[in-house]
Amino acid sequence: MPPPPPFPSLDAFYLHLLRACTSLRHAAAVHAHIARAHPAASLFLRNTLLAAYCRLGGPLPARRLLDEMPRRNAVSFNLLIDAYSREGLAPLSLETLARARRAGVDVDRFSYAAALAACSRAGHLRAGRAVHALAILDGLSSGVFVSNSLVSMYSKCGEMGEARRVFDVAEERDDVSWNSLVSGYVRAGAREEMVRVFAMMRRGGMGLNSFALGSVIKCCSGRGDGTMDIAEAVHGCVIKAGLDSDVFLVSAMIDMYAKKGALVEAAALFRSVQEPNVVMFNTMIAGFCRTETVIGKEVASEALTLYSEVQSRGMQPTEFTFSSVLRACNLAGYLEFGKQIHGQVIKYTFQEDDFIGSALIDLYFNSGCMEDGFRCFRSSPKHDIVTWTAMVSGCVQNELHEKALSLFHESLGAGLKPDLFTISSVMNACASLAVARAGEQIQCFATKSGFDRFTVMGNSCVHMYARSGDVDAATRRFQEMESHDVVSWSAVISCHAQHGCARDALHFFDEMVDAKVVPNEITFLGVLTACSHGGLVDEGLRYYETMNKDYGLSPTIKHCTCVVDLLGRAGRLADAEAFISNSIFHADPVIWRSLLASCRIHRDLERGQLVANRIMELEPTSSASYVILYNMYLDAGELSLASKTRDLMKQRGVKKEPGLSWIELKCGVHSFVAGDKSHPESSAIYTKLEEMLSRIEKLATTDTEISKREQNLMNCHSEKLAVALGMIHLPQSAPIRVMKNLRVCRDCHSTMKLISKSENREIILRDPIRFHHFRDGSCSCADYW
């Protein structure tokens, strides 16, 4: 068949057709035509056809073609080796190399470079070493082309020692050699070695390109001592190399300065660019919203101003623009601006982006707009794990803990695999609900998924067990952890503090100091709580002084409240009042309420009246101070004043939060309110409660712990109903764990002590203040709570 004009030969004609192919179907059609009309096609044409198959993503038809070719050379095999490598089929790539050697083909440097690239992509270190050995046998390992591939392979497989040895023995090195080694050290996080190699590279007069400088800038972006000097030096190198107008490098340097908290330098660099593009704007906006920086409204406003500039310049915002701007709105609390950005998201049709969807959910949930958050979630066409995690954490943040657990189960039902942050958020929900059984199941799921080795997971488990009333399980989980950070130590200290184990809490603090872990505000809050609950006045005051003197931590309202409670427990009410008056928090009702509770315990009615009036002035609509004052009047027999206090509550429209108690059993969580008869087992619960109360009557009479008035009230409170249900269903050896949303009253506290003695059972009751462990007629709080 003669070639069609104007082609001089059939080979030229078919080469033209193959270069124009845009799909496997086109290449196959040309292949069929060649087989029928040009059976004597040259090796070059057949290799070009092979290259077309490989280029268009068809290694299988390329393999068949190679098998059918009457003659093959190194180029033929190299094409297929490289095609398998790009498709991630490392074993087939290495098999093709071995096949070429068996066929007696003289494999060349390109063969080994393609095979080593396959090992790099797959992380097959052992196979890479085997290829290295073959290259040595063929005398090709010391050439710059193969040695660069070896350095890249070893560094990507995490063997920087091997990579450096190959680099050192190489006969010649080029820019790629140095860049590969620098990138490897960056990837391995070996900052000091990277700096040394980069300095050697500069002294050797090697040229700098954007790839090498980009790798160094990435390494400098991490936090650490001395990295700011290195960052500035690299910035100077960029300028000297004439690459300061390179969009990639400028964006990387802006990101580097922002991550190091040097927002002034980042902004100055950004403003030095005459015509910044949207990538630079995105980098600068994201820089203002870094979690590493303490963002304020002024910083967030700068990010939003940059977004306005993007619009005024007529630029097209990207999904990265919107996700960063929404984060700025979220961090600064700009809900209305965020809603406007939401409108822009819809305008530019980015509402299906997962990160934008999760940012919108975070914005609405953090602003308390739950319905808007749920609406965003439901309107999203697809939900990935990022979106589900945003929903779960948002529900936990807004105290919708049951909904958080429900969403978690829904995500599992949808076939999604939760990540570490999802599971950690769900564990926090279990901790708040004090549902240890559900928490144990999620812990097992985390262990099965391989998340149990992470410190953050261990911290969540310690917190969950502590909040569920199982201090022993919390301690065991802490001891099983491979490493402890400040959160781990703070959690275990707070756990023992809340459970009244003051000495154990202080022991853990001493261990923390010995482990060279620096305590933070949360740690000292746990320590002061332990001293307060344990009545360790001198130790508590000493730790309070140490907090600022030795660690430079400024006390917060919570720390000062612990000191007031500490002094109040010891009966030093005058000292506690003086401490409040001299504190910067003297206008905060929380700290005064702690003193009011101490006044009730020590029956100081006169001081209690003054403190209660002070609280009512600061917080007239809060019921807590009215209730404590009302009970103080009842304790003192001042019924008329108690009645006036109740009338004052009605007059001011102050309503007491209803008490709610719950208990977790095998069949689920059961909740009760005072006088509740809605439970399916209500009849059995009240029968059991009457039996228990009848058995403690003799104890109450003997110990004179419960007055006539208290006896009339004791059979309707919610915690007693929950305890009765626990007595019915739980075995004798199991402790009864009950949670309550309000501070336990004196009536119920006395009753629980007597029930624990008469029934020979351990009862663990959690209220918002602390845990009460009732055993053999006594409580861990020593009757002070």
Secondary structure, DSSP 8 states (H G I E B T S, - for coil): ----TT-SSHHHHHHHHHHT--SHHHHHHHHHHHHHH-TT--HHHHHHHHHHHHHTT-HHHHHHHHHH-SS--HHHHHHHHHHHHHTT-HHHHHHHHHHHHHTT----HHHHHHHHHHHHHHT-HHHHHHHHHHHHHTT-TTSHHHHHHHHHHHHHTT-HHHHHHHHHH-S---HHHHHHHHHHHHHHT-HHHHHHHHHHHHHTT----HHHHHHHHHHHTS--TTHHHHHHHHHHHHHHTT-TT-HHHHHHHHHHHHHTT-HHHHHHHHHH-SS--HHHHHHHHHHHT-TTS---HHHHHHHHHHHHHHHHTT----HHHHHHHHHHHHHHT-HHHHHHHHHHHHHTT-TT-HHHHHHHHHHHHHTT-HHHHHHHHHH-S---HHHHHHHHHHHHHTT-HHHHHHHHHHHHHTT----HHHHHHHHHHHHHHT-HHHHHHHHHHHHHTT-TTSHHHHHHHHHHHHHTT-HHHHHHHHHH-S---HHHHHHHHHHHHHTT-HHHHHHHHHHHHHTT----HHHHHHHHHHHHHHT-HHHHHHHHHHHHHTT-----HHHHHHHHHHHHHTT-HHHHHHHHHTSTTTT-HHHHHHHHHHHHHTT-HHHHHHHHHHHHHH-TT-HHHHHHHHHHHHHTT-HHHHHHHHHHHHHTT------EEEEEETTEEEEEETT---STTHHHHHHHHHHHHHHHHHHHHHHT-S-HHHHHHTTS-HHHHHHHHHHHHS-TTS-EEEEESS---HHHHHHHHHHHHHTT--EEEE-SS-EEEEETTEETTTT--
